[in-house]
Amino acid sequence: MAEETRDALGTVYYVTLGCAKNEVDTDRMRSLLRSAGYEEAFDPGDADIALVNTCSFLASATEESIEATLALAEESADGVRSLPIVMCGCVPSRYGDDLPPELPEVAAFVKTDEEDAIVSVVDGVLGVERAAPPFVPDVKRTVEGSVAYVKISDGCDRFCSFCAIPYIRGRYRSRAWEDIRSEVVDLVGEGVREIVLIGQDTGIWGEDFAEDVAGPRTLAQLLVAVAEAVRPERVWVRVLYLQPEGMTDELIAAIRDTPEVVPYIDIPVQHCSARVLKAMNRTGSEEELDALFARLRREIPGMILRTTYLVGFPGETFEEHERMLAFMDRNGFDYTSVFAFSPEDGTRAAKMDGQLDDDEKLERTQAAQDLAEALGFAATAAHVGERAEVIVDGVEETDEGVELIGHAWFQAPDSDGAVHLDATEATVGDIVEVEFTDSFCYELVGHVVG
């Protein structure tokens, strides 16, 4: 244990892999452990225990999670001591009892629905005894930055044939409005300038509430309520992971007419072929999606669109792949994520006929990625000469010196590139008006005006 932290029960080193939802889960566990007397270590050499929050969305993510865990174990095996490791999150949830025999380096495994008991787990590993069992306090978040993700739901009821999320995180569960509101108000009070609402399927938030539940009952109502809660401050509100059928008239109006809500819509379409979508256990068609995106651009002027494509699904023909590329090009998405189909354990698609070989999937994925980048780079370059508000997120050392890094309203944090500013022009946490003078790939260069 490091000398400066000997008054603490112990120090914890955190590793988070995967999506923003895992970042939120890690932050809650950090908050729980901090409230129970543990401190954070920022180097494994200074830690008494390590907590690895894993991702298992794809086989490659599972492999990365296991490799990161083993690398941490190997790094800490210095002949004097071995750092105890707690593996949390999606990998334990997905593989459960199969893990302990395969990973003896891990001291404990914690599934996603067991994370509120993290204090008891860490106490047990480190041999900490308490007079009474730890309780789950009404913890505040520990995020220290300009942006904070807030989970409004967990789990998923869609059961897309390629996806293991429902088996990892369970059925869909909306989070209560009062819990969301309390967290948002706390975060804004601590200086957060953007609230990003996330979940596996945000568009259906509230549909599982009982009839007598008071407060907002739809995502549109939630957006308006969150906006009202942050209105005394200068705060942006963003929502991610909307499904096409979730874009109701009410939601479109809320995004368009609520000043705090940025006109940024993230809709993972996965494909445009009605046949492929049906095989994915999804709905829609090329014509319906064309009509949706045309309507969104018509009704929300200046809107930014992000999407996701899954390439090489079993049985996808070359013609269907080409039609998807034409669909991408025609709709001109600002940001696009492209993934090659991965036959995930336990999913129906893994056993479907018509599996494409890896070379064919790679070739199709590269074609989609090349087009996505061409569209995205052009959309980014189109902002040169414009002025827009930018949140200053941090400071970065470069070969030329120190610069500020921020993001504009049309850039989702950690996903869509950044804005680079001279370090003398603002400070971290500011929202400033910026004129964009240059672009490279998804990045923008600008200077503060006004």
N, C-alpha and C positions, 0 to 999 in steps of 0.2 A: 504494500500500500504506500502511495506517495506520502512524504512527510507532511505536506500541507493539508492533507485530508484525513489525518488520523482521528479527528474527533467524529467523523462520520462513521456509520455502521460499515460502510464499504463504498467502493467506487465501481461504477458500471460503465463499460464501453459499449456504445450502440452502433450497430450496422443495420442499415435498412436497404432492402433490395425491392425492385418492382415499382408499383404505381404510387400515385399520391395518396391513395387510400391506406397503403401501408405506412406512409409517412405519418398520417394522422394516428394510426394505431400505435406506432412507436412513441409518438409524442404523449399519448395518454399513458402508456406504460412508464415513460420517463417521469411524468407528473406524479403517478402513483408511487413510484419508488422514491422520488424526491420527498414527497410528503411523509414517507415512512422512515426517512433518515439516511437515504443513500445519496451519494453525489455522483456527478458525471465525470468520467475520465475521457480525455480527448486523444489518448494514445493507449494502445493495448498494454504497453509496458508499465503504465501507471494504474492499471485496473486490477480489481480483485475478481471481476467476473465480466463476461461479455454476453451481450444479448444480440442475437442475429434474427432480424425479422425477415422472413423469406417470401419469395414469390414462386408460384407453381402454375401460372397461367398457361405456359407452354413448357414442353419438355426441356427446351434450351434454358428457360428461366429456372427450372428445377435443378438442372445441372449446374448453372451458375451459383445458385444458392448453396448447394452442397460443396462446390469447389471453394467458395468464399469461406465456408465454415471450416473446411479442412485446412485451408491456407492459414487461417487464424490460429487453429490448433497447432499447426507445425511451427508457426512463428513464435508462439508462446512456449513451446517445448524447448527451453534453453538449458536443460540439464539441472536447473534449480527448482523450477516449479512449472506446472502446466495450468494455463488459465482456464478455469471452468467456463463452459459455454452453454447457454440456454438457447435452443433453437425454437423460434416462435413463428406463428403465422400459417401461411398457406401450405408449405411442405408438410408439417406435422398434421394439418387438417386433412390433407389429401391421402397421406400414406400411413398415418397412425402407428399401429403396433408393429409395422414392418421396419420402422426406422431404428429402434434401439440396438438390435443385433448388428445392423449394418453401419451404425455410426457410434461406436463406443467412445469416441472423442467428445460426444455431447453429454453433458451432465443431466439435462432435463429437456423435455419437449412440451411446448405449450401451443394448443390449437387456437384458432382465431376466437372461438367462443369461450376460451378459458383465460383470456388475457387480463381480465380484471382481477385474477388471482395471482398476478405476477409477483406481488410482494411475498406471499407465502412460498412461492416457488424459489425465489432468490434467497429468502431466509433459510429455506431447507438446504439449498446447495451450499451456502456459506456457514451453516450451523448457527445462525442467529436465533436466539430464543427471546420471546416476548412474553410479558406478563399476561397479555390477552391477545387473541388472534387479531391480525390487522383487519380493518374494515375498509370498505370502498368509499373514500370521501368524495365530496363534490369538488373534484379537482379542477383547477384551471389549467389551461394549456401552457406549455413552456416555449412556444414559438417566439423567437426573437427576430423579427424581420418585417418587411413591408407587406408580405403576402401570407395568408393563412388559408389552408384547405379546411373545409368543414363538411364532414359526412352527414348527409341528410337521410341516408338509408344504408342498409347492408343486405347482402344476399340477392338472389335473382330467381324469378319464376319462369324465365323464358325457355330454358333448356334448349338453346340452340345446339344442333347436333354436333358441332365442332368444339363446344366450350365446356370446361370442367368447373366453372365458377359455382353453379348451383350445388355441386357435390362438395365443394371446398367450403363455401360460406353459407350454405343453407338457403332456405326460402326467403323471399323478399320481406323486409321489415322496414317500414318507415319510422324514422326517428321523430319523437314528439316535438311539436313546435316550441314549447317552452324550453326544452333542452337546447334546441338549436339557437333560439333567441338569446339565452343566457350566455352561451359560448361566444356568439357573435359580438355581443355587447362587451364581454370581457376582452376579447381580442382587439377590438377597436380601441378600447380604453388603454390597451398596452401599446398602441401606436401602429397597429396593422392598417394598411391603406387599401388593401384589396381582399375581399372575401370570395373564395371560389367554392361553390357548392358542388359536391361530388357524391356519387353513389354508382352502383352497377347499372341502374336504370332510373335516372332522376325524373323522367317524365311522368311516371306513375306514382310519384310521392303522394301519400295521403289516401290512396285508394283502398288501403287495408285498414283504415281507421274505423272504429265503431261509430255508429250514427250519432251518439251523444257526445263525441269529442268536440270540444270548442276550439275556435281559432281557425287558421287556414286549413283547407282540406284538399287543395290542388297545388301543383307546383307554381302555377301562375299566381295564386293567392300568397304562396310562401315567398315568392320573389318580391312582391309588393310589400309584404310585411317586413321582410329583412331590410328592404330599402328604407322603409319608414323608421326602422330601429337605428339605422346608421345615418339618417339624414342630418342630424346636428353636426356630423363630422364630414370631412371630404373623403368619401370612400367609394370605391368601385365594387360592384357585385357582378360575378360571372357564374354561369352554370355550365357544367360539362356533362357529356355522355347522355344525350337525348336520342331516343329512337324515333324513326320517321313518323310512326303513328302517334307519337306523343306531342306532335306539333299542332295543338288545338288552336282554334280561333282565340280563346282566352289567353293562351300562353304567348302567341304571336303579339297580341295587343300589349301584354305586360312587358315584354322585351322592348317593344317599340316605344311605349309611352311612359316608362319609368326611368327617369333621368339617371339614377344610380346604376341601373343594369346596363352593362355594355352590350351593344348589338353584335354579339359574337355567338355563333351557333355551331355546336359540335355534334354532328350526326353521323355515327359510324354505319354507313349503309352496307358494308361488306361485299356487295355485288349489285349488279343491276338486272341480271337475268332472272325472270320470274321462276324459271325451272330450277336454277341453282339456289335461289332464295328459299324455295319450297323445300328442297333437299336439306337446306341448312335449318329447317324448322323456323323460318322467318317469313314475313309477308312482304307484299309489294311487287312492283314490276318497273321496268325501265320507263314506261309512260307515266306511271304514278309518281316516280321519283323526279322525273323531269318537271312535271307539273308542280310538285312541292317546292323545288328549288327556285323555279321561276316565280312562284307566288311569294316566297320569302324575300327574294331580291326586290320584288315589286312593292311589297308592303312594309319592308324595313330598309329604307334607303341607306346605302353605305355599309350594309351588313357584311360581316366576315364569316366565311364558311370553312369549317374543318371537317374532314371525314376520314374513314378508315376502310381499306379494302383487304379482303382475304383472297389471295391468288392461289390457283391450283387446287381448288376443292375437288374431291373425287368426282369424276365424270365431267368436269368442266371441259368443254370442247375448245379448240383453238378459235373458232368463230365466236363463242361466248366471251372468251378472253379479249378478242379484238373489239367486240361491242362494248366491253367494259372500258377499254382504253378510249374509245370514241366518246363514251358517256363522260368519263373524266374530263376529256378535252373540251367537250361541249359545255359542261357546267362550270368549268374554270374555278375549281376550288382553290382557296388561298393557301390552305395547308392540308396535306394528305399523308397519312401513315399507311404503309404497305407491309403486309405480312404474308409470308408463304404458309400455306396450310401445313399444319403439324398434326399427325394422327395421335391425339392425346388419349392416354389410358382411360378406359371407362366411358368414353364418348361413342355415340353411335357412328359418327363419321369415320372413326378409326377402323371400323369393320366394313365400311361400304365398298362395293365393287367400284372399279374404275380409278384406283389410286394412281396418281401420276408419279413418274420416277423423279428423283431429286434433280436431275439435270434439267428436265422440262420445267419443273416448278421454279428452279433458279432462273432460267431464261425468261419465263413469264414475269416473275417478280422483278427482275432487273428492268424489263421494259416498262412496267408500271411505275417503278421507282424513278426511272429516268424522266418519264412524263410528269410525275408528281413534282419533281424538282424543277423542271422547266417552267411549269405553271407557278409553283411557289416562289421561285426566284424572280419571275416576272411580276408577280403580285407585290412582292417586297419592293422591287425597284420602282414600282408605280407610286410609292409613297414619297420618293425623293422630290423635294420642292414643296411638300405639304407641311403643315404645322399640326401638331397634336399633343395632347397631354401625355407625359411619361412619368411613371413612378421610378424613383431612383432606388435600386435594390442593393447595391454594394459597390465595393472598390476592387479594382483588379490591377495587378502589376503587369506591365508589358515591357517589351524591349525599348519602347520609346518613353517609358515613364509610367505614371499612375493615371488611370482613367476611371470614370464612373460607369457602371453598368446598370441599365434600367430596362423597362419594357413599356411599350405603348399599349393603349387600350385594345388595339387589334392584335396583340401578341399574348397568348396564354402563357403564363409563367412556366418556365422549365420545359416548354414544348416548342415554341415558335420562333426562336431567335431572340435577339436582344438589341438594345439601343446603346451606342457607345458615345459618351460625352467627355469633354475635358473636365478634369478633376477640380478645377477652380470654379466651376459654374454652379454647383449645387451641393447638397449634402444628402447622405443616405436617409431615406424616409420622405424626402420632398416629393411633391407632385409639381412638375414644372412643364411649361409649354416649350416645345422643342420644334425647331425647323430641321427637317432631314436633308442632308447635303450629299449623301452617298450611300450606296448599298453594296454588300457582297454576300452572295448566297442568301440566307435568311436574316442577315445582320444589317443594321442601319447605323449610320454615323450622323450626328446632328449637333446642334448647339442651342443653348437656352436663349429664348427671345422673350421680350416683354419685361 
